[in-house]
Amino acid sequence: MTRTIQCLSAAVLALTLAGAAGAQQQSPLWEFGIDGILAHRSTHVDVGPGGTEDVSATTVQLPLPMLRAGVYLTPTVELEPSLGIQHSSSDGGSQTELSVDVGLPIYFTGTRGTDQFYVRPLIGFDHLSGSGERGLTQTSLGAGLGIKLPIDNRIASRIEAQYRHGLASAPAFSYDQFGLLLGLSIYSR
């Protein structure tokens, strides 16, 4: 698990620094935010030769399962890594899930003072480990369509409809997830 976390952290840091270096002609604009999600996931479970079964679950994670820090590469393109950590324990056992996403919001306008529609392709990595178990990392690919609504000059709310597909990676099964993200963003300037 430690090696996976180090690799994921290094990748997010490298992408963030690359974006900041590209934006150095002027002071880069940073965006910090939190997101909650309402999601429905359908996991495709292999039940034997030639058969699969869908197992569905709906989750609500509020107020802040994901923290994000984005840097604007241009007025309409942002590099946005995010991090989420969940830990639970009971009956002498524990489980930890580390989620790292790297998104690339592309805004239809570069004006923060008005409503901003955007599309956001993303790649995600979820690492799950538990007491006495071998860790598991699963990659997901997805995209979101959303709008940022200005509250103030440096604060905006964010609403995004998102689709995500988790790639099968034994012993993890593939999944399809539809979600609604609700977030709050604060700008550095």
NUMI-70666 format. One line per field, with one value per residue: chain; x, y, z of N, C-alpha, C in turn; residue in three letters. Coordinates in nm, 3 decimals, decimal comma. Last residue first. Example, Ala and Ser with C-alpha at 12.3 -4.5 7.8 and 13.67 -1.06 7.14 Angstrom:
BEGIN
c: (A|A)
neast: (1,285|1,319)
nnorth: (-0,225|-0,569)
nup: (0,708|0,780)
caeast: (1,367|1,230)
canorth: (-0,106|-0,450)
caup: (0,714|0,780)
ceast: (1,290|1,320)
cnorth: (0,003|-0,330)
cup: (0,787|0,780)
r: (SER|ALA)
END
This chain:
BEGIN
c: (A|A|A|A|A|A|A|A|A|A|A|A|A|A|A|A|A|A|A|A|A|A|A|A|A|A|A|A|A|A|A|A|A|A|A|A|A|A|A|A|A|A|A|A|A|A|A|A|A|A|A|A|A|A|A|A|A|A|A|A|A|A|A|A|A|A|A|A|A|A|A|A|A|A|A|A|A|A|A|A|A|A|A|A|A|A|A|A|A|A|A|A|A|A|A|A|A|A|A|A|A|A|A|A|A|A|A|A|A|A|A|A|A|A|A|A|A|A|A|A|A|A|A|A|A|A|A|A|A|A|A|A|A|A|A|A|A|A|A|A|A|A|A|A|A|A|A|A|A|A|A|A|A|A|A|A|A|A|A|A|A|A|A|A|A|A|A|A|A|A|A|A|A|A|A|A|A|A|A|A|A|A|A|A|A|A|A|A|A)
neast: (-0,717|-0,774|-1,118|-1,307|-1,610|-1,806|-2,040|-2,185|-2,241|-2,400|-2,323|-2,300|-2,077|-1,999|-1,717|-1,543|-1,404|-1,090|-0,870|-0,844|-0,996|-1,196|-1,240|-1,527|-1,642|-1,869|-2,024|-2,194|-2,287|-2,223|-2,196|-2,062|-2,017|-1,738|-1,554|-1,454|-1,678|-1,953|-2,074|-2,121|-2,140|-2,048|-2,170|-2,084|-2,017|-1,744|-1,611|-1,359|-1,212|-1,020|-0,842|-0,770|-0,580|-0,561|-0,362|-0,440|-0,525|-0,495|-0,723|-0,713|-0,740|-0,771|-0,748|-0,839|-0,794|-0,918|-0,939|-1,171|-1,310|-1,553|-1,694|-1,900|-2,026|-2,048|-2,203|-1,953|-1,698|-1,506|-1,474|-1,419|-1,645|-1,642|-1,364|-1,267|-1,092|-0,954|-0,851|-0,755|-0,803|-0,770|-0,860|-0,823|-0,966|-0,918|-1,038|-0,989|-1,091|-1,211|-1,480|-1,393|-1,328|-1,239|-1,164|-1,097|-0,995|-0,928|-0,826|-0,754|-0,621|-0,674|-0,606|-0,820|-0,892|-0,943|-0,712|-0,482|-0,436|-0,507|-0,509|-0,687|-0,752|-1,003|-1,130|-1,419|-1,624|-1,782|-2,028|-2,150|-2,237|-2,451|-2,507|-2,648|-2,567|-2,603|-2,463|-2,530|-2,349|-2,262|-2,130|-1,943|-1,897|-1,956|-2,016|-1,869|-2,045|-2,036|-2,207|-2,329|-2,400|-2,488|-2,431|-2,372|-2,106|-1,915|-1,605|-1,413|-1,119|-0,934|-0,749|-0,522|-0,356|-0,014|0,112|0,238|0,394|0,334|0,193|0,368|0,407|0,158|0,160|0,370|0,269|0,058|0,198|0,355|0,153|0,039|0,266|0,319|0,086|0,112|0,352|0,275|0,066|0,215|0,384|0,196|0,082)
nnorth: (3,425|3,164|3,068|2,793|2,610|2,334|2,099|1,798|1,561|1,276|0,990|0,656|0,400|0,068|-0,158|-0,473|-0,607|-0,705|-0,872|-0,777|-0,521|-0,338|0,011|0,199|0,490|0,753|1,064|1,334|1,666|1,917|2,238|2,465|2,806|3,019|3,309|3,559|3,722|3,496|3,297|3,165|2,834|2,613|2,305|2,011|1,684|1,452|1,124|0,867|0,568|0,414|0,141|0,013|-0,187|-0,342|-0,524|-0,818|-0,806|-0,739|-0,483|-0,347|-0,108|0,030|0,303|0,427|0,679|0,825|1,087|1,285|1,578|1,794|2,093|2,369|2,703|2,950|3,261|3,518|3,572|3,432|3,366|3,202|2,939|2,667|2,494|2,190|2,018|1,747|1,554|1,284|1,145|0,901|0,762|0,503|0,340|0,091|-0,092|-0,329|-0,520|-0,528|-0,443|-0,188|0,112|0,305|0,587|0,756|1,033|1,188|1,448|1,570|1,798|1,965|2,220|2,393|2,636|2,905|3,057|2,783|2,643|2,684|2,420|2,293|2,068|1,915|1,646|1,454|1,437|1,639|1,596|1,325|1,088|0,831|0,566|0,266|-0,022|-0,347|-0,587|-0,797|-1,078|-1,290|-1,584|-1,764|-1,936|-1,694|-1,438|-1,132|-0,833|-0,508|-0,267|0,043|0,316|0,642|0,912|1,227|1,395|1,697|1,862|2,160|2,340|2,601|2,715|2,968|3,120|3,226|3,530|3,468|3,266|3,015|2,801|2,592|2,539|2,436|2,197|2,069|2,045|1,864|1,640|1,582|1,523|1,294|1,123|1,104|0,975|0,728|0,636|0,626|0,440|0,214|0,181|0,126|-0,118)
nup: (-0,580|-0,516|-0,456|-0,359|-0,408|-0,331|-0,480|-0,556|-0,811|-0,883|-1,093|-1,184|-1,273|-1,327|-1,288|-1,266|-0,961|-0,825|-0,793|-1,129|-1,246|-1,464|-1,411|-1,369|-1,506|-1,439|-1,492|-1,329|-1,297|-1,059|-0,934|-0,706|-0,607|-0,529|-0,442|-0,503|-0,542|-0,482|-0,612|-0,938|-1,018|-1,264|-1,387|-1,588|-1,650|-1,648|-1,688|-1,637|-1,519|-1,259|-1,116|-0,797|-0,583|-0,271|-0,029|0,150|0,498|0,765|0,736|0,402|0,139|-0,178|-0,385|-0,692|-0,919|-1,224|-1,454|-1,647|-1,806|-1,772|-1,902|-1,785|-1,748|-1,518|-1,459|-1,402|-1,313|-1,457|-1,785|-1,996|-2,092|-2,076|-1,932|-1,840|-1,588|-1,550|-1,261|-1,093|-0,770|-0,532|-0,225|-0,006|0,261|0,503|0,778|1,047|1,338|1,587|1,540|1,309|1,127|0,838|0,648|0,351|0,166|-0,145|-0,357|-0,690|-0,936|-1,209|-1,427|-1,650|-1,892|-1,938|-1,897|-1,837|-1,608|-1,272|-1,045|-0,759|-0,525|-0,318|-0,129|-0,075|0,113|0,295|0,427|0,226|0,021|-0,041|-0,278|-0,382|-0,573|-0,727|-0,923|-1,192|-1,299|-1,573|-1,731|-1,840|-1,548|-1,283|-1,217|-1,182|-1,149|-1,190|-1,003|-1,022|-0,812|-0,774|-0,544|-0,446|-0,280|-0,228|-0,231|-0,198|-0,317|-0,461|-0,728|-0,835|-1,091|-1,083|-1,198|-1,527|-1,618|-1,502|-1,597|-1,618|-1,348|-1,279|-1,427|-1,301|-1,043|-1,094|-1,188|-0,959|-0,768|-0,886|-0,880|-0,605|-0,518|-0,649|-0,527|-0,255|-0,266|-0,346|-0,124|0,078|0,000)
caeast: (-0,723|-0,660|-1,008|-1,250|-1,475|-1,779|-1,915|-2,215|-2,148|-2,426|-2,325|-2,356|-2,131|-2,046|-1,842|-1,572|-1,489|-1,197|-1,002|-0,864|-0,858|-1,178|-1,184|-1,415|-1,633|-1,737|-2,024|-2,071|-2,335|-2,172|-2,288|-2,036|-2,070|-1,841|-1,623|-1,357|-1,565|-1,877|-2,139|-2,049|-2,226|-2,003|-2,179|-2,130|-2,070|-1,853|-1,631|-1,491|-1,212|-1,148|-0,842|-0,855|-0,593|-0,617|-0,425|-0,355|-0,558|-0,462|-0,643|-0,777|-0,662|-0,843|-0,670|-0,889|-0,729|-0,918|-0,889|-1,093|-1,261|-1,436|-1,682|-1,774|-2,049|-1,951|-2,216|-2,081|-1,808|-1,552|-1,517|-1,311|-1,607|-1,687|-1,476|-1,256|-1,210|-0,912|-0,949|-0,696|-0,854|-0,698|-0,904|-0,759|-0,977|-0,886|-1,032|-1,003|-1,043|-1,068|-1,449|-1,490|-1,281|-1,339|-1,113|-1,199|-0,951|-1,026|-0,788|-0,833|-0,613|-0,740|-0,558|-0,768|-0,849|-1,053|-0,837|-0,527|-0,331|-0,550|-0,435|-0,664|-0,669|-0,936|-1,067|-1,305|-1,543|-1,662|-2,012|-2,150|-2,119|-2,448|-2,437|-2,657|-2,567|-2,617|-2,493|-2,509|-2,464|-2,234|-2,237|-2,033|-1,875|-1,925|-2,077|-1,858|-1,981|-2,059|-2,086|-2,367|-2,298|-2,545|-2,390|-2,481|-2,159|-1,995|-1,717|-1,464|-1,259|-0,940|-0,884|-0,548|-0,481|-0,119|0,081|0,175|0,411|0,420|0,117|0,312|0,520|0,201|0,059|0,379|0,386|0,030|0,099|0,419|0,244|-0,043|0,201|0,420|0,118|-0,002|0,342|0,387|0,038|0,107|0,442|0,282|0,000)
canorth: (3,570|3,229|3,104|2,919|2,646|2,473|2,146|1,931|1,622|1,418|1,067|0,785|0,486|0,190|-0,095|-0,345|-0,617|-0,604|-0,931|-0,887|-0,546|-0,464|-0,098|0,134|0,345|0,694|0,920|1,262|1,531|1,838|2,124|2,381|2,671|2,970|3,187|3,450|3,733|3,615|3,345|3,255|2,949|2,686|2,450|2,087|1,804|1,524|1,261|0,926|0,676|0,448|0,262|0,007|-0,057|-0,350|-0,404|-0,757|-0,830|-0,874|-0,560|-0,382|-0,204|-0,024|0,198|0,395|0,562|0,806|0,952|1,253|1,441|1,755|1,947|2,302|2,562|2,886|3,115|3,470|3,651|3,377|3,472|3,227|3,081|2,725|2,587|2,278|2,096|1,856|1,603|1,397|1,175|1,010|0,794|0,625|0,365|0,227|-0,079|-0,194|-0,507|-0,557|-0,581|-0,252|-0,003|0,251|0,479|0,704|0,924|1,148|1,341|1,567|1,674|1,957|2,089|2,379|2,497|2,809|3,103|2,896|2,642|2,717|2,535|2,305|2,188|1,937|1,778|1,484|1,318|1,656|1,715|1,468|1,123|0,975|0,624|0,411|0,047|-0,202|-0,557|-0,660|-1,028|-1,180|-1,509|-1,691|-1,942|-1,826|-1,545|-1,256|-0,943|-0,624|-0,346|-0,092|0,230|0,508|0,825|1,130|1,321|1,586|1,807|2,036|2,308|2,497|2,693|2,839|3,120|3,130|3,454|3,555|3,397|3,107|2,921|2,648|2,589|2,561|2,300|2,097|2,130|1,996|1,706|1,615|1,635|1,413|1,157|1,161|1,110|0,815|0,654|0,709|0,576|0,266|0,208|0,244|0,000)
caup: (-0,607|-0,451|-0,545|-0,314|-0,453|-0,299|-0,425|-0,508|-0,718|-0,878|-0,971|-1,219|-1,167|-1,389|-1,244|-1,330|-1,078|-0,837|-0,778|-1,034|-1,205|-1,393|-1,491|-1,301|-1,530|-1,414|-1,521|-1,363|-1,325|-1,171|-0,949|-0,822|-0,584|-0,623|-0,397|-0,482|-0,634|-0,448|-0,490|-0,848|-0,993|-1,146|-1,388|-1,473|-1,714|-1,585|-1,736|-1,635|-1,619|-1,320|-1,197|-0,915|-0,648|-0,405|-0,083|0,049|0,358|0,723|0,831|0,528|0,217|-0,062|-0,319|-0,558|-0,861|-1,079|-1,427|-1,528|-1,814|-1,693|-1,910|-1,813|-1,780|-1,608|-1,453|-1,453|-1,257|-1,329|-1,697|-1,900|-2,086|-2,203|-1,919|-1,956|-1,626|-1,637|-1,357|-1,165|-0,904|-0,597|-0,362|-0,051|0,117|0,458|0,633|0,993|1,200|1,577|1,580|1,398|1,203|0,931|0,733|0,440|0,255|-0,044|-0,266|-0,567|-0,858|-1,080|-1,385|-1,515|-1,866|-1,956|-1,834|-1,919|-1,709|-1,407|-1,096|-0,903|-0,544|-0,446|-0,126|-0,162|0,090|0,214|0,347|0,254|0,099|-0,020|-0,163|-0,388|-0,444|-0,725|-0,784|-1,149|-1,223|-1,481|-1,664|-1,929|-1,692|-1,337|-1,138|-1,257|-1,079|-1,275|-1,017|-1,060|-0,876|-0,791|-0,655|-0,444|-0,395|-0,177|-0,306|-0,139|-0,301|-0,358|-0,679|-0,771|-1,018|-1,119|-1,077|-1,429|-1,678|-1,429|-1,568|-1,741|-1,428|-1,219|-1,454|-1,445|-1,067|-1,038|-1,274|-1,088|-0,747|-0,865|-1,007|-0,694|-0,470|-0,677|-0,673|-0,298|-0,221|-0,431|-0,257|0,087|0,000)
ceast: (-0,845|-0,657|-0,899|-1,127|-1,436|-1,634|-1,912|-2,090|-2,196|-2,335|-2,360|-2,367|-2,181|-2,111|-1,873|-1,702|-1,510|-1,273|-1,117|-0,800|-0,865|-1,029|-1,168|-1,369|-1,508|-1,745|-1,881|-2,100|-2,216|-2,241|-2,242|-2,133|-2,056|-1,892|-1,729|-1,421|-1,468|-1,762|-2,082|-2,136|-2,156|-2,087|-2,124|-2,138|-2,131|-1,894|-1,750|-1,494|-1,352|-1,128|-0,982|-0,854|-0,672|-0,628|-0,467|-0,430|-0,456|-0,492|-0,619|-0,685|-0,733|-0,753|-0,743|-0,806|-0,784|-0,848|-0,879|-1,044|-1,175|-1,403|-1,555|-1,795|-1,914|-1,989|-2,122|-2,086|-1,945|-1,672|-1,576|-1,346|-1,498|-1,662|-1,512|-1,382|-1,179|-1,037|-0,892|-0,795|-0,770|-0,757|-0,827|-0,800|-0,917|-0,900|-1,007|-0,991|-1,061|-1,011|-1,303|-1,444|-1,395|-1,279|-1,226|-1,140|-1,067|-0,973|-0,900|-0,799|-0,701|-0,726|-0,599|-0,721|-0,780|-1,016|-0,953|-0,653|-0,355|-0,431|-0,479|-0,583|-0,635|-0,857|-0,994|-1,259|-1,419|-1,580|-1,887|-2,090|-2,114|-2,328|-2,454|-2,594|-2,576|-2,617|-2,492|-2,553|-2,431|-2,365|-2,186|-2,139|-1,985|-1,909|-2,051|-1,911|-1,984|-1,978|-2,120|-2,238|-2,355|-2,444|-2,467|-2,454|-2,278|-2,056|-1,784|-1,584|-1,287|-1,087|-0,879|-0,694|-0,504|-0,243|-0,033|0,146|0,343|0,440|0,202|0,239|0,470|0,316|0,100|0,278|0,402|0,146|0,068|0,322|0,309|0,045|0,116|0,358|0,219|0,025|0,228|0,381|0,150|0,076|0,336|0,340|0,087)
cnorth: (3,604|3,379|3,178|2,946|2,781|2,500|2,294|1,982|1,762|1,476|1,213|0,864|0,617|0,272|0,026|-0,289|-0,479|-0,623|-0,829|-0,856|-0,650|-0,485|-0,223|0,015|0,293|0,544|0,870|1,116|1,454|1,703|2,048|2,264|2,595|2,835|3,149|3,320|3,616|3,620|3,483|3,298|3,043|2,811|2,503|2,236|1,885|1,643|1,320|1,065|0,735|0,564|0,287|0,143|-0,074|-0,208|-0,423|-0,637|-0,762|-0,906|-0,701|-0,465|-0,228|-0,124|0,158|0,280|0,544|0,677|0,940|1,109|1,412|1,608|1,911|2,153|2,499|2,739|3,054|3,318|3,609|3,448|3,414|3,333|3,097|2,875|2,645|2,364|2,190|1,934|1,718|1,434|1,287|1,025|0,914|0,646|0,502|0,234|0,067|-0,198|-0,363|-0,548|-0,618|-0,393|-0,055|0,133|0,435|0,588|0,886|1,031|1,315|1,442|1,684|1,819|2,073|2,236|2,492|2,664|3,003|2,947|2,755|2,722|2,558|2,429|2,194|2,067|1,796|1,628|1,345|1,528|1,719|1,490|1,275|1,002|0,775|0,466|0,197|-0,147|-0,405|-0,644|-0,887|-1,140|-1,396|-1,606|-1,869|-1,820|-1,684|-1,369|-1,069|-0,742|-0,474|-0,170|0,093|0,425|0,693|1,042|1,235|1,517|1,697|1,992|2,178|2,467|2,578|2,835|2,979|3,146|3,357|3,468|3,502|3,242|3,030|2,778|2,651|2,622|2,434|2,205|2,164|2,091|1,847|1,687|1,678|1,535|1,283|1,202|1,178|0,958|0,748|0,737|0,670|0,410|0,267|0,280|0,125)
cup: (-0,690|-0,474|-0,469|-0,400|-0,397|-0,336|-0,398|-0,439|-0,683|-0,770|-0,992|-1,090|-1,226|-1,279|-1,330|-1,276|-1,139|-0,967|-0,787|-0,900|-1,094|-1,368|-1,405|-1,382|-1,461|-1,440|-1,500|-1,395|-1,380|-1,178|-1,073|-0,820|-0,715|-0,575|-0,500|-0,436|-0,622|-0,549|-0,456|-0,729|-0,895|-1,136|-1,255|-1,496|-1,601|-1,669|-1,664|-1,693|-1,619|-1,417|-1,253|-0,984|-0,777|-0,460|-0,229|-0,009|0,267|0,578|0,778|0,613|0,349|0,009|-0,192|-0,503|-0,720|-1,040|-1,275|-1,532|-1,689|-1,714|-1,836|-1,838|-1,814|-1,627|-1,557|-1,437|-1,304|-1,271|-1,569|-1,799|-1,982|-2,209|-2,055|-1,956|-1,743|-1,680|-1,438|-1,275|-0,964|-0,737|-0,412|-0,196|0,087|0,308|0,599|0,841|1,153|1,436|1,557|1,426|1,291|1,005|0,824|0,518|0,344|0,036|-0,168|-0,487|-0,733|-1,014|-1,240|-1,492|-1,731|-1,930|-1,847|-1,851|-1,809|-1,501|-1,240|-0,936|-0,692|-0,444|-0,258|-0,142|0,005|0,198|0,262|0,392|0,110|0,068|-0,161|-0,261|-0,470|-0,584|-0,772|-1,004|-1,181|-1,413|-1,577|-1,862|-1,771|-1,487|-1,194|-1,169|-1,166|-1,221|-1,093|-1,089|-0,901|-0,871|-0,654|-0,566|-0,355|-0,297|-0,226|-0,222|-0,230|-0,334|-0,580|-0,726|-0,965|-1,032|-1,108|-1,307|-1,593|-1,495|-1,502|-1,719|-1,558|-1,298|-1,398|-1,483|-1,214|-1,063|-1,225|-1,181|-0,879|-0,847|-0,994|-0,827|-0,560|-0,635|-0,710|-0,447|-0,266|-0,395|-0,350|-0,048|0,000)
r: (ARG|SER|TYR|ILE|SER|LEU|GLY|LEU|LEU|LEU|GLY|PHE|GLN|ASP|TYR|SER|PHE|ALA|PRO|ALA|SER|ALA|LEU|GLY|HIS|ARG|TYR|GLN|ALA|GLU|ILE|ARG|SER|ALA|ILE|ARG|ASN|ASP|ILE|PRO|LEU|LYS|ILE|GLY|LEU|GLY|ALA|GLY|LEU|SER|THR|GLN|THR|LEU|GLY|ARG|GLU|GLY|SER|GLY|SER|LEU|HIS|ASP|PHE|GLY|ILE|LEU|PRO|ARG|VAL|TYR|PHE|GLN|ASP|THR|GLY|ARG|THR|GLY|THR|PHE|TYR|ILE|PRO|LEU|GLY|VAL|ASP|VAL|SER|LEU|GLU|THR|GLN|SER|GLY|GLY|ASP|SER|SER|SER|HIS|GLN|ILE|GLY|LEU|SER|PRO|GLU|LEU|GLU|VAL|THR|PRO|THR|LEU|TYR|VAL|GLY|ALA|ARG|LEU|MET|PRO|LEU|PRO|LEU|GLN|VAL|THR|THR|ALA|SER|VAL|ASP|GLU|THR|GLY|GLY|PRO|GLY|VAL|ASP|VAL|HIS|THR|SER|ARG|HIS|ALA|LEU|ILE|GLY|ASP|ILE|GLY|PHE|GLU|TRP|LEU|PRO|SER|GLN|GLN|GLN|ALA|GLY|ALA|ALA|GLY|ALA|LEU|THR|LEU|ALA|LEU|VAL|ALA|ALA|SER|LEU|CYS|GLN|ILE|THR|ARG|THR|MET)
END
